[in-house]
Amino acid sequence: MKKLVILSFLFLLLIFSFGKISIAGIAPEDLQTIRTYEDSLSILADSIVNGSEQGVRQLACYEFIPMLIKALKVKNSFEYPFDSLRQINIMYSDDKKFRIFNWNLLKTTGVYRYYGAIQKKSSDLKIWPLYDYSDYIKNPKDTVTSNERWFGMLYYQIIQEGKHYLLFGWDGNTLLSNKKIIDVLSFDKKGNPVFGAKIFNIGTIESPKFASRFIIEYKEIAQVSMRYDNDMQMIIYDHLIPIDPKAEGMYEFYVPDGSYESFELKKKKWIHNTSVFNSTQDQPPFPEPIDFEKKNKKNNNQ
């Protein structure tokens, strides 16, 4: 009886295992191959992020890229989630037609270089490496680029609207400022990726001015939000002001003031709104310093 129970359990486990493989569409021998690659990639990814010096991080990055390509060459690799690569962003489009592998490398100067690859859904590998060209793009708001001249960033949200995919990203711009960016991804007639599209009206309805991507820059220590809100059906982001009127135009001194701006989709264009909510503050929201000595005395007297 005991032997029968064990055999039944093993049989069910076997069925479950084959069920997972058939759903994923990856043959058992290919699955083992890709898992072996994933183990090595996970170690390298940890070194890319946590390496003690730039040389260690950079070497790990250079070893990571060709190994990732080898893993993705496994038939139907698109179906494999690479769950253990926690230091690598893996983001899927809403329609599941492609995914983006994306990561950054911290330099000794305190700034970042960005890396990535777009993998299209296919039984055989269709991939485009992303080459960070952002240091050489003079007018990023107006420039349409390819994967070979990618405006590098770390993505955190993807939404689809028609043939366009909006890519929300973060850029640790300098030691003094960061950027939040909305880029636009589409695919040309040959299926190649194109970054940027003049769909953001940063002017007015009466005097439209269209940009290929939208960028805000702010003080490095400030907490700034910019996301697509599904409930409100619009892009919402923090309105920024300088911490001192004399710093007007010096974006490394810009912080949120508690109000919000937005973009709303109208006739396939994203139209800018200067306000969303009515809550505003006269001064940037820096809290008063806490007098811990006074606070402790108060607590002791209670």
N, C-alpha and C positions, 0 to 999 in steps of 0.2 A: 504493500500500500504506500509506504513511504517513498519507494523508488518511483511509483507511478506519479505521485505528486511532484517529485523533482523533475521527472521527464516532461510533465505537463507544463511546469513553469518554464523550463528551457525552451519548449516548443513555442509558448506564447512570446517569450523574449525574442526568439528568432523571427517570428512573424512581425513583431514590432520593429525590429532592426531593419528588416527588409522593406517594411512599409515606409520607414524614414528615408531609406535610400531611393526607393522608387519615386517618392514624392519629390525629393531633391533632384532626381534625374541624373545622379552621379553613380557610376559603377563602383562596386565595393573596392576594387584595387585602386581606382582613381581617388576615392574618398580617403583611403589610407595615405596616398601620396600627398594630397592637399593638407591633411592634418599634420603630416610630418613637416611640411613647409611652414604651416601656421605656428608650430612650436618654436621653430627657429626665428620666424618673423616677430613673434611676441617678445623674445629676448632682445632682439635688435631694436624694436620699438621702444622698449623700456630704456635702453641706452641712449636713444635719440633724445628722449625727454629728460632723463635723470643722470646722464653722463656727467662726470665731475668737471670736465673741461671741454672746450670746443673741439679739440682734435678727436676725442673719444666720440662725441656726439656726431661729428661730421663723418667719421669712418663708418659708424653704425648706419648712418643715413645712406651712404654710398653702397653699403652691402645690402641694405634693405630693398633698394629699388630693383635690382636685377632678380633678387629672390622672389619678390612680389610678382614680377612678370612671369617667372617660371610657374608659380602657383596658379596664376590666372590663365596660363596656357592649358591647364587641365580641362578636359571637355566638360562643358556645363558648369564651369567655376562660378558663373554669375549666381547660381543657386546657393552657393556656400556662403554663410554669413560672416565668417572670420570673427566670431564673438570674442575671442581672447585678445584681440588687438585693441585693448581699451585706450591706448594712447593715440590711436589713429582714428580720425573721424571717418566714418563710412555712412554716407547719406544717400538715400534713394529718392528719385523723383516720384511724384504722386502717382504717375501712371506706370511706375516700375519698369520703364524702358531703359533706364541707365542708373548707375550709382557712381558716386565720387569718393575716391580715397584721398584724404587730405590731412596734412600735418605741417608743423613748423619746426624750425631749427633755431635755437637761441645762439646768437653769436656772443663773443666776448665783449663786444661793444654795447651789449644790452638790447640790440634790435634783433628782428627775426627775418629769416628767409623761409619762404613757403614752398611746399611741394604738393603735388597732387596728380591724379590720373582719373580720367573718365572711362568707365567700362560700360559698353552698351550690352543689353541683353541679347545673347546669342550663344548657340552651342559651341561655336568656335570663337576665339578671342578677337574682340574688336575694342581697341583701347587707344586713348590719346593721352600722352604724358602732358603735364602742365608745367611750363617753364616760367618761373617768376621773372617778369620783365618790368615790374612796377617802378624800379628805380630809374628807368629810362623813358617812362611815359610822361611827357610834359603836360598834357591836358587830359587827365584820366576821365573827366566828366564828359568829354566829347569824343573820345577815341573808341573805335570799334576794332577789336583785336581777334587773334586766333589763339589756339592753345600754345603756340610757340612764342607768343608775346602776351602771356597771361598776366592780368593784374592780380598779384598774389595776395591771399588772405586766408583766414581760417573760417570755414563756413559753419554756421550753426542753425540755419533754417533754409529749406527749399520749398517754394510753392509754384504751382503751375497755373498759367493763364493763357489758354489757347496754345499757340506754338512757342510761347516764351516761358522760360523758367526763371523766376526771381531767386537769386542766390544772396542770402543775407550773410555778411561776413564781418570779422573783426581783424584789425590790423594794428599791431603794436608799433605804431609809426616811428616814434623817437623815444628818447628817455623822458621827454616832457609831455608828449601827447599820444593819444590813441585815435583810431578812426573806426567808425561803423560805416559799412558800405552795402549798398544794394546793387549787385551786378545783374546783368541779363544774359542768359544762355539760350541760344537757339541752334539749330542745325541747318546748314545750307543744303542745296539740291544734291550734293554728293555725300551728304550725311556727316560732314565735318563740323565740329563745334565752332560757334561764333560767339564772342563775348561783347556785350554792349548793344544797345538799341535805343533810338531816340523816342522813348515812350514816357519819360518823366517830364511833365510840365512844371518847371520850377518858377515860371512866371505867373501870369494871371490868365483868366479866360479871355479877357480883352486883348492882352499882349502876351501871347504864349511864348515861352522859351524852353525848348526841349533839350534834355540832357540824356546821354547814353547810359549813365549810371549815376547813382545818387550817393554822396559822401558827406559825412559830418565828422568834424575833428573836435577834440575836447581834451581837457586837462587829464593827465595820465592817471591820477588817483580818483577821478570822478566816476560814478556809477551811472552809465547811460544805457537806456533801452531803445531798441529799434526792432520791431517785429511786425509780422502780419497777424492781425487779430481776426480769428475766424468768426467770432460772434458779431463784431462790428463790421466785418467785411471791408477792412481798410488796413493800410500800413500806419502804425502809430509809433511816434518817436518823441523823445524828450526835446523840448525847446531849450536852446542853450543861450546863455548870456555871459559876458565877461565878468569876472569877480570884481573888477574895477573898471569904471568907465574909460579910464585912460588906456586900458588894454583892448579897446575895440579893434577887431581885425587880427588880434594875436590869439589864435585858436588854442594854443597851449594853456590859456587862462580861462577857457570857457567851461561852464558847468551848467547842469539843469537848474531851472528856476521853479519847478513844480508844475508847469503847464506843458501841454503837448501839442504837437503838430501832426499832420497826417497826409496821406495820399489816398485818394479814392478812385477806383476804376470807372471811367466813363468813356464809352465808345473806343475801347481798346487802348486808351491812354490813362496814365496815372496822374490825376489832377491834385495839385498841392492845396491843402487847407492850412491856414495859419493857426487855427485853434481847434481843439476837440472838446475839452472840458473848460469850465469857467474858473477853476481853481488856479490862482497865480500867487506869487510872492514878490514883494518889492526887492528883496535881497536874495542872493543864492542861499540854499538851505544848508548852511554850516551850523551845527549845533553849538550851543555855549559850552565851554570846557567845564567838566565836572570837578568840583572841589571835594575830593575824596575825604579829606580830613574833616570837613564840615559835615559831610554825609555820615561818616562813622560816629561822630559825636551825637548826631540826631538819632541814629539807630540805637545807640547805647542808652539814651534817655527815654526810649519808648518802653 
